[in-house]
Amino acid sequence: MGMDELATDERGRITIPKELRERFGERYRLVELRDGIKLLPQPEDPVRTLREAASEEFKQASMDELRDAGLDEAHDQTDEHVR
């Protein structure tokens, strides 16, 4: 399916075509970019979705280990951009 032109109705709503809803789901996050917006599908179980796409190390990690790794990475990235 190519890029469909979508327009808002009088209340600002956009209808997502049935084929796309069946493929990507019913829930989306609206992300504002510098030059536009993007809809990102939200999985029903985000942790399961991440684990399915992840390495064995990630699949075996506990939620505490994942949180700590995420905080460490955020700290590292902040240090890189603040210097």
Biopython code that builds the backbone (N, CA, C, O; Angstrom):
import numpy as np
from Bio.PDB.StructureBuilder import StructureBuilder

atoms = [
    (1, "MET", "N", (0.849, -1.184, 0.000)),
    (1, "MET", "CA", (0.000, 0.000, 0.000)),
    (1, "MET", "C", (0.888, 1.237, 0.000)),
    (1, "MET", "O", (1.838, 1.312, 0.779)),
    (2, "GLY", "N", (0.600, 2.192, -0.846)),
    (2, "GLY", "CA", (1.382, 3.415, -0.943)),
    (2, "GLY", "C", (0.957, 4.424, 0.105)),
    (2, "GLY", "O", (0.166, 4.122, 0.998)),
    (3, "MET", "N", (1.494, 5.626, -0.019)),
    (3, "MET", "CA", (1.143, 6.682, 0.924)),
    (3, "MET", "C", (-0.250, 7.193, 0.589)),
    (3, "MET", "O", (-0.497, 7.694, -0.508)),
    (4, "ASP", "N", (-1.149, 7.059, 1.544)),
    (4, "ASP", "CA", (-2.505, 7.567, 1.366)),
    (4, "ASP", "C", (-2.547, 9.011, 1.833)),
    (4, "ASP", "O", (-1.853, 9.402, 2.771)),
    (5, "GLU", "N", (-3.376, 9.795, 1.158)),
    (5, "GLU", "CA", (-3.615, 11.145, 1.636)),
    (5, "GLU", "C", (-4.732, 11.061, 2.657)),
    (5, "GLU", "O", (-5.802, 10.514, 2.389)),
    (6, "LEU", "N", (-4.471, 11.609, 3.825)),
    (6, "LEU", "CA", (-5.461, 11.610, 4.885)),
    (6, "LEU", "C", (-5.783, 13.051, 5.251)),
    (6, "LEU", "O", (-4.910, 13.918, 5.203)),
    (7, "ALA", "N", (-7.014, 13.303, 5.611)),
    (7, "ALA", "CA", (-7.431, 14.631, 6.025)),
    (7, "ALA", "C", (-8.198, 14.516, 7.338)),
    (7, "ALA", "O", (-8.835, 13.500, 7.619)),
    (8, "THR", "N", (-8.123, 15.558, 8.119)),
    (8, "THR", "CA", (-8.876, 15.556, 9.371)),
    (8, "THR", "C", (-10.327, 15.917, 9.096)),
    (8, "THR", "O", (-10.644, 16.611, 8.130)),
    (9, "ASP", "N", (-11.203, 15.426, 9.970)),
    (9, "ASP", "CA", (-12.606, 15.817, 9.872)),
    (9, "ASP", "C", (-12.807, 17.104, 10.657)),
    (9, "ASP", "O", (-11.839, 17.715, 11.110)),
    (10, "GLU", "N", (-14.058, 17.517, 10.822)),
    (10, "GLU", "CA", (-14.334, 18.788, 11.503)),
    (10, "GLU", "C", (-13.883, 18.798, 12.966)),
    (10, "GLU", "O", (-13.738, 19.870, 13.554)),
    (11, "ARG", "N", (-13.665, 17.643, 13.552)),
    (11, "ARG", "CA", (-13.208, 17.561, 14.948)),
    (11, "ARG", "C", (-11.711, 17.270, 15.045)),
    (11, "ARG", "O", (-11.203, 17.047, 16.143)),
    (12, "GLY", "N", (-10.990, 17.266, 13.908)),
    (12, "GLY", "CA", (-9.551, 17.048, 13.914)),
    (12, "GLY", "C", (-9.151, 15.587, 13.915)),
    (12, "GLY", "O", (-7.987, 15.281, 14.173)),
    (13, "ARG", "N", (-10.059, 14.679, 13.639)),
    (13, "ARG", "CA", (-9.773, 13.242, 13.649)),
    (13, "ARG", "C", (-9.349, 12.764, 12.273)),
    (13, "ARG", "O", (-9.780, 13.294, 11.249)),
    (14, "ILE", "N", (-8.491, 11.748, 12.271)),
    (14, "ILE", "CA", (-8.059, 11.087, 11.042)),
    (14, "ILE", "C", (-8.488, 9.634, 11.138)),
    (14, "ILE", "O", (-8.325, 8.999, 12.180)),
    (15, "THR", "N", (-9.037, 9.108, 10.049)),
    (15, "THR", "CA", (-9.404, 7.697, 10.006)),
    (15, "THR", "C", (-8.268, 6.921, 9.361)),
    (15, "THR", "O", (-7.870, 7.211, 8.232)),
    (16, "ILE", "N", (-7.748, 5.936, 10.078)),
    (16, "ILE", "CA", (-6.682, 5.081, 9.563)),
    (16, "ILE", "C", (-7.357, 3.937, 8.811)),
    (16, "ILE", "O", (-8.223, 3.260, 9.366)),
    (17, "PRO", "N", (-6.972, 3.713, 7.549)),
    (17, "PRO", "CA", (-7.612, 2.656, 6.767)),
    (17, "PRO", "C", (-7.545, 1.290, 7.452)),
    (17, "PRO", "O", (-6.579, 0.976, 8.147)),
    (18, "LYS", "N", (-8.581, 0.491, 7.245)),
    (18, "LYS", "CA", (-8.712, -0.819, 7.880)),
    (18, "LYS", "C", (-7.491, -1.698, 7.645)),
    (18, "LYS", "O", (-7.039, -2.373, 8.570)),
    (19, "GLU", "N", (-6.939, -1.706, 6.416)),
    (19, "GLU", "CA", (-5.785, -2.553, 6.114)),
    (19, "GLU", "C", (-4.590, -2.200, 7.001)),
    (19, "GLU", "O", (-3.854, -3.084, 7.438)),
    (20, "LEU", "N", (-4.400, -0.900, 7.266)),
    (20, "LEU", "CA", (-3.291, -0.472, 8.115)),
    (20, "LEU", "C", (-3.555, -0.805, 9.581)),
    (20, "LEU", "O", (-2.643, -1.209, 10.302)),
    (21, "ARG", "N", (-4.801, -0.637, 10.021)),
    (21, "ARG", "CA", (-5.131, -0.996, 11.407)),
    (21, "ARG", "C", (-4.924, -2.479, 11.644)),
    (21, "ARG", "O", (-4.419, -2.883, 12.691)),
    (22, "GLU", "N", (-5.320, -3.302, 10.654)),
    (22, "GLU", "CA", (-5.121, -4.752, 10.792)),
    (22, "GLU", "C", (-3.637, -5.097, 10.834)),
    (22, "GLU", "O", (-3.233, -6.022, 11.539)),
    (23, "ARG", "N", (-2.842, -4.371, 10.098)),
    (23, "ARG", "CA", (-1.398, -4.647, 10.041)),
    (23, "ARG", "C", (-0.654, -4.110, 11.258)),
    (23, "ARG", "O", (0.229, -4.783, 11.790)),
    (24, "PHE", "N", (-1.009, -2.877, 11.714)),
    (24, "PHE", "CA", (-0.234, -2.210, 12.754)),
    (24, "PHE", "C", (-0.946, -2.093, 14.094)),
    (24, "PHE", "O", (-0.306, -1.743, 15.085)),
    (25, "GLY", "N", (-2.219, -2.367, 14.162)),
    (25, "GLY", "CA", (-2.928, -2.310, 15.434)),
    (25, "GLY", "C", (-3.832, -1.097, 15.554)),
    (25, "GLY", "O", (-3.982, -0.311, 14.618)),
    (26, "GLU", "N", (-4.425, -0.967, 16.721)),
    (26, "GLU", "CA", (-5.425, 0.064, 16.975)),
    (26, "GLU", "C", (-4.899, 1.261, 17.759)),
    (26, "GLU", "O", (-5.568, 2.293, 17.816)),
    (27, "ARG", "N", (-3.711, 1.152, 18.367)),
    (27, "ARG", "CA", (-3.192, 2.244, 19.205)),
    (27, "ARG", "C", (-1.898, 2.779, 18.612)),
    (27, "ARG", "O", (-1.037, 2.024, 18.161)),
    (28, "TYR", "N", (-1.782, 4.126, 18.626)),
    (28, "TYR", "CA", (-0.635, 4.802, 18.035)),
    (28, "TYR", "C", (-0.165, 5.922, 18.944)),
    (28, "TYR", "O", (-0.935, 6.473, 19.730)),
    (29, "ARG", "N", (1.097, 6.243, 18.825)),
    (29, "ARG", "CA", (1.655, 7.403, 19.519)),
    (29, "ARG", "C", (1.952, 8.440, 18.446)),
    (29, "ARG", "O", (2.553, 8.126, 17.418)),
    (30, "LEU", "N", (1.530, 9.675, 18.688)),
    (30, "LEU", "CA", (1.794, 10.776, 17.776)),
    (30, "LEU", "C", (3.103, 11.432, 18.200)),
    (30, "LEU", "O", (3.230, 11.901, 19.331)),
    (31, "VAL", "N", (4.072, 11.464, 17.292)),
    (31, "VAL", "CA", (5.383, 12.026, 17.586)),
    (31, "VAL", "C", (5.576, 13.276, 16.736)),
    (31, "VAL", "O", (5.416, 13.238, 15.516)),
    (32, "GLU", "N", (5.919, 14.379, 17.389)),
    (32, "GLU", "CA", (6.171, 15.625, 16.674)),
    (32, "GLU", "C", (7.632, 15.679, 16.253)),
    (32, "GLU", "O", (8.531, 15.527, 17.080)),
    (33, "LEU", "N", (7.864, 15.896, 14.963)),
    (33, "LEU", "CA", (9.196, 16.038, 14.408)),
    (33, "LEU", "C", (9.418, 17.509, 14.043)),
    (33, "LEU", "O", (8.488, 18.312, 14.109)),
    (34, "ARG", "N", (10.630, 17.856, 13.665)),
    (34, "ARG", "CA", (10.883, 19.243, 13.267)),
    (34, "ARG", "C", (10.039, 19.653, 12.067)),
    (34, "ARG", "O", (9.549, 20.780, 11.997)),
    (35, "ASP", "N", (9.875, 18.736, 11.133)),
    (35, "ASP", "CA", (9.205, 19.092, 9.886)),
    (35, "ASP", "C", (7.893, 18.344, 9.671)),
    (35, "ASP", "O", (7.422, 18.240, 8.538)),
    (36, "GLY", "N", (7.305, 17.829, 10.725)),
    (36, "GLY", "CA", (6.040, 17.128, 10.568)),
    (36, "GLY", "C", (5.692, 16.302, 11.784)),
    (36, "GLY", "O", (6.205, 16.530, 12.879)),
    (37, "ILE", "N", (4.817, 15.341, 11.577)),
    (37, "ILE", "CA", (4.418, 14.427, 12.644)),
    (37, "ILE", "C", (4.515, 12.998, 12.112)),
    (37, "ILE", "O", (4.551, 12.767, 10.904)),
    (38, "LYS", "N", (4.556, 12.054, 13.040)),
    (38, "LYS", "CA", (4.620, 10.639, 12.673)),
    (38, "LYS", "C", (3.749, 9.852, 13.643)),
    (38, "LYS", "O", (3.730, 10.134, 14.841)),
    (39, "LEU", "N", (3.030, 8.867, 13.121)),
    (39, "LEU", "CA", (2.261, 7.948, 13.957)),
    (39, "LEU", "C", (3.074, 6.684, 14.130)),
    (39, "LEU", "O", (3.498, 6.078, 13.147)),
    (40, "LEU", "N", (3.296, 6.280, 15.370)),
    (40, "LEU", "CA", (4.014, 5.045, 15.662)),
    (40, "LEU", "C", (3.067, 4.065, 16.327)),
    (40, "LEU", "O", (2.454, 4.394, 17.342)),
    (41, "PRO", "N", (2.935, 2.860, 15.773)),
    (41, "PRO", "CA", (2.068, 1.870, 16.393)),
    (41, "PRO", "C", (2.566, 1.530, 17.800)),
    (41, "PRO", "O", (3.771, 1.437, 18.031)),
    (42, "GLN", "N", (1.640, 1.347, 18.728)),
    (42, "GLN", "CA", (1.975, 0.934, 20.082)),
    (42, "GLN", "C", (1.588, -0.530, 20.236)),
    (42, "GLN", "O", (0.411, -0.875, 20.127)),
    (43, "PRO", "N", (2.572, -1.395, 20.490)),
    (43, "PRO", "CA", (2.235, -2.808, 20.674)),
    (43, "PRO", "C", (1.424, -3.015, 21.948)),
    (43, "PRO", "O", (1.529, -2.239, 22.898)),
    (44, "GLU", "N", (0.611, -4.077, 21.955)),
    (44, "GLU", "CA", (-0.178, -4.392, 23.145)),
    (44, "GLU", "C", (0.724, -4.733, 24.323)),
    (44, "GLU", "O", (0.429, -4.360, 25.458)),
    (45, "ASP", "N", (1.813, -5.435, 24.063)),
    (45, "ASP", "CA", (2.761, -5.806, 25.113)),
    (45, "ASP", "C", (4.155, -5.352, 24.676)),
    (45, "ASP", "O", (4.885, -6.122, 24.054)),
    (46, "PRO", "N", (4.536, -4.094, 25.000)),
    (46, "PRO", "CA", (5.808, -3.559, 24.536)),
    (46, "PRO", "C", (7.023, -4.368, 24.980)),
    (46, "PRO", "O", (7.979, -4.515, 24.219)),
    (47, "VAL", "N", (6.995, -4.891, 26.196)),
    (47, "VAL", "CA", (8.140, -5.664, 26.690)),
    (47, "VAL", "C", (8.299, -6.941, 25.872)),
    (47, "VAL", "O", (9.414, -7.294, 25.488)),
    (48, "ARG", "N", (7.198, -7.637, 25.602)),
    (48, "ARG", "CA", (7.272, -8.849, 24.786)),
    (48, "ARG", "C", (7.794, -8.533, 23.385)),
    (48, "ARG", "O", (8.614, -9.274, 22.842)),
    (49, "THR", "N", (7.321, -7.438, 22.806)),
    (49, "THR", "CA", (7.768, -7.039, 21.474)),
    (49, "THR", "C", (9.264, -6.763, 21.459)),
    (49, "THR", "O", (9.962, -7.176, 20.532)),
    (50, "LEU", "N", (9.760, -6.070, 22.476)),
    (50, "LEU", "CA", (11.207, -5.810, 22.567)),
    (50, "LEU", "C", (11.996, -7.095, 22.739)),
    (50, "LEU", "O", (13.032, -7.290, 22.104)),
    (51, "ARG", "N", (11.500, -7.967, 23.601)),
    (51, "ARG", "CA", (12.215, -9.220, 23.833)),
    (51, "ARG", "C", (12.288, -10.071, 22.559)),
    (51, "ARG", "O", (13.306, -10.715, 22.305)),
    (52, "GLU", "N", (11.227, -10.077, 21.769)),
    (52, "GLU", "CA", (11.219, -10.858, 20.534)),
    (52, "GLU", "C", (12.244, -10.336, 19.535)),
    (52, "GLU", "O", (12.776, -11.106, 18.735)),
    (53, "ALA", "N", (12.525, -9.038, 19.575)),
    (53, "ALA", "CA", (13.458, -8.428, 18.627)),
    (53, "ALA", "C", (14.871, -8.328, 19.187)),
    (53, "ALA", "O", (15.761, -7.799, 18.521)),
    (54, "ALA", "N", (15.090, -8.823, 20.391)),
    (54, "ALA", "CA", (16.345, -8.571, 21.094)),
    (54, "ALA", "C", (17.303, -9.754, 21.071)),
    (54, "ALA", "O", (16.977, -10.858, 20.635)),
    (55, "SER", "N", (18.490, -9.465, 21.559)),
    (55, "SER", "CA", (19.528, -10.477, 21.696)),
    (55, "SER", "C", (19.185, -11.423, 22.856)),
    (55, "SER", "O", (18.285, -11.149, 23.650)),
    (56, "GLU", "N", (19.911, -12.524, 22.936)),
    (56, "GLU", "CA", (19.704, -13.473, 24.043)),
    (56, "GLU", "C", (19.964, -12.813, 25.394)),
    (56, "GLU", "O", (19.252, -13.082, 26.362)),
    (57, "GLU", "N", (20.982, -11.947, 25.468)),
    (57, "GLU", "CA", (21.292, -11.261, 26.733)),
    (57, "GLU", "C", (20.097, -10.440, 27.202)),
    (57, "GLU", "O", (19.754, -10.457, 28.385)),
    (58, "PHE", "N", (19.471, -9.730, 26.288)),
    (58, "PHE", "CA", (18.306, -8.923, 26.634)),
    (58, "PHE", "C", (17.137, -9.809, 27.033)),
    (58, "PHE", "O", (16.418, -9.496, 27.982)),
    (59, "LYS", "N", (16.939, -10.905, 26.325)),
    (59, "LYS", "CA", (15.820, -11.795, 26.623)),
    (59, "LYS", "C", (15.911, -12.376, 28.022)),
    (59, "LYS", "O", (14.886, -12.673, 28.636)),
    (60, "GLN", "N", (17.130, -12.543, 28.537)),
    (60, "GLN", "CA", (17.318, -13.141, 29.859)),
    (60, "GLN", "C", (17.339, -12.104, 30.982)),
    (60, "GLN", "O", (17.312, -12.474, 32.156)),
    (61, "ALA", "N", (17.387, -10.815, 30.644)),
    (61, "ALA", "CA", (17.542, -9.764, 31.651)),
    (61, "ALA", "C", (16.254, -9.555, 32.448)),
    (61, "ALA", "O", (15.152, -9.713, 31.924)),
    (62, "SER", "N", (16.412, -9.200, 33.711)),
    (62, "SER", "CA", (15.271, -8.857, 34.556)),
    (62, "SER", "C", (14.862, -7.412, 34.277)),
    (62, "SER", "O", (15.609, -6.666, 33.644)),
    (63, "MET", "N", (13.688, -7.020, 34.743)),
    (63, "MET", "CA", (13.241, -5.638, 34.558)),
    (63, "MET", "C", (14.179, -4.667, 35.267)),
    (63, "MET", "O", (14.432, -3.583, 34.742)),
    (64, "ASP", "N", (14.702, -5.018, 36.439)),
    (64, "ASP", "CA", (15.647, -4.150, 37.148)),
    (64, "ASP", "C", (16.923, -3.964, 36.331)),
    (64, "ASP", "O", (17.446, -2.853, 36.243)),
    (65, "GLU", "N", (17.427, -5.046, 35.732)),
    (65, "GLU", "CA", (18.628, -4.947, 34.906)),
    (65, "GLU", "C", (18.368, -4.084, 33.673)),
    (65, "GLU", "O", (19.227, -3.300, 33.270)),
    (66, "LEU", "N", (17.192, -4.225, 33.078)),
    (66, "LEU", "CA", (16.855, -3.422, 31.911)),
    (66, "LEU", "C", (16.756, -1.942, 32.280)),
    (66, "LEU", "O", (17.258, -1.086, 31.551)),
    (67, "ARG", "N", (16.114, -1.638, 33.404)),
    (67, "ARG", "CA", (15.991, -0.253, 33.858)),
    (67, "ARG", "C", (17.364, 0.345, 34.118)),
    (67, "ARG", "O", (17.641, 1.468, 33.697)),
    (68, "ASP", "N", (18.226, -0.394, 34.808)),
    (68, "ASP", "CA", (19.571, 0.103, 35.107)),
    (68, "ASP", "C", (20.380, 0.328, 33.833)),
    (68, "ASP", "O", (21.102, 1.318, 33.722)),
    (69, "ALA", "N", (20.262, -0.589, 32.874)),
    (69, "ALA", "CA", (20.988, -0.431, 31.608)),
    (69, "ALA", "C", (20.477, 0.794, 30.851)),
    (69, "ALA", "O", (21.263, 1.523, 30.246)),
    (70, "GLY", "N", (19.178, 1.019, 30.882)),
    (70, "GLY", "CA", (18.604, 2.189, 30.217)),
    (70, "GLY", "C", (19.060, 3.488, 30.863)),
    (70, "GLY", "O", (19.383, 4.453, 30.170)),
    (71, "LEU", "N", (19.087, 3.513, 32.188)),
    (71, "LEU", "CA", (19.564, 4.706, 32.893)),
    (71, "LEU", "C", (21.034, 4.963, 32.616)),
    (71, "LEU", "O", (21.442, 6.108, 32.423)),
    (72, "ASP", "N", (21.836, 3.896, 32.594)),
    (72, "ASP", "CA", (23.265, 4.042, 32.280)),
    (72, "ASP", "C", (23.457, 4.605, 30.875)),
    (72, "ASP", "O", (24.277, 5.499, 30.669)),
    (73, "GLU", "N", (22.706, 4.087, 29.915)),
    (73, "GLU", "CA", (22.822, 4.558, 28.532)),
    (73, "GLU", "C", (22.389, 6.015, 28.421)),
    (73, "GLU", "O", (23.045, 6.801, 27.737)),
    (74, "ALA", "N", (21.299, 6.386, 29.080)),
    (74, "ALA", "CA", (20.837, 7.778, 29.050)),
    (74, "ALA", "C", (21.888, 8.697, 29.646)),
    (74, "ALA", "O", (22.138, 9.779, 29.115)),
    (75, "HIS", "N", (22.509, 8.276, 30.749)),
    (75, "HIS", "CA", (23.563, 9.072, 31.379)),
    (75, "HIS", "C", (24.748, 9.236, 30.438)),
    (75, "HIS", "O", (25.286, 10.335, 30.301)),
    (76, "ASP", "N", (25.156, 8.152, 29.790)),
    (76, "ASP", "CA", (26.283, 8.197, 28.846)),
    (76, "ASP", "C", (25.973, 9.144, 27.692)),
    (76, "ASP", "O", (26.823, 9.947, 27.306)),
    (77, "GLN", "N", (24.780, 9.060, 27.145)),
    (77, "GLN", "CA", (24.425, 9.926, 26.016)),
    (77, "GLN", "C", (24.341, 11.394, 26.437)),
    (77, "GLN", "O", (24.720, 12.283, 25.675)),
    (78, "THR", "N", (23.852, 11.644, 27.632)),
    (78, "THR", "CA", (23.790, 13.010, 28.131)),
    (78, "THR", "C", (25.187, 13.587, 28.273)),
    (78, "THR", "O", (25.430, 14.733, 27.893)),
    (79, "ASP", "N", (26.107, 12.798, 28.820)),
    (79, "ASP", "CA", (27.493, 13.258, 28.970)),
    (79, "ASP", "C", (28.111, 13.593, 27.625)),
    (79, "ASP", "O", (28.865, 14.560, 27.522)),
    (80, "GLU", "N", (27.808, 12.810, 26.584)),
    (80, "GLU", "CA", (28.369, 13.041, 25.255)),
    (80, "GLU", "C", (27.926, 14.380, 24.681)),
    (80, "GLU", "O", (28.695, 15.025, 23.968)),
    (81, "HIS", "N", (26.704, 14.810, 24.976)),
    (81, "HIS", "CA", (26.149, 16.001, 24.351)),
    (81, "HIS", "C", (26.262, 17.255, 25.201)),
    (81, "HIS", "O", (25.937, 18.346, 24.732)),
    (82, "VAL", "N", (26.712, 17.124, 26.430)),
    (82, "VAL", "CA", (26.750, 18.273, 27.327)),
    (82, "VAL", "C", (28.150, 18.871, 27.443)),
    (82, "VAL", "O", (28.287, 20.018, 27.870)),
    (83, "ARG", "N", (29.150, 18.155, 27.090)),
    (83, "ARG", "CA", (30.529, 18.618, 27.274)),
    (83, "ARG", "C", (30.832, 19.895, 26.594)),
    (83, "ARG", "O", (31.958, 20.386, 26.675)),
]
sb = StructureBuilder()
sb.init_structure("model")
sb.init_model(0)
sb.init_chain("A")
sb.init_seg("    ")
for serial, (resi, resn, name, xyz) in enumerate(atoms, 1):
    if name == "N":
        sb.init_residue(resn, " ", resi, " ")
    sb.init_atom(name, np.array(xyz, "f"), 0.0, 1.0, " ", f" {name:<3s}", serial, name[0])
structure = sb.get_structure()
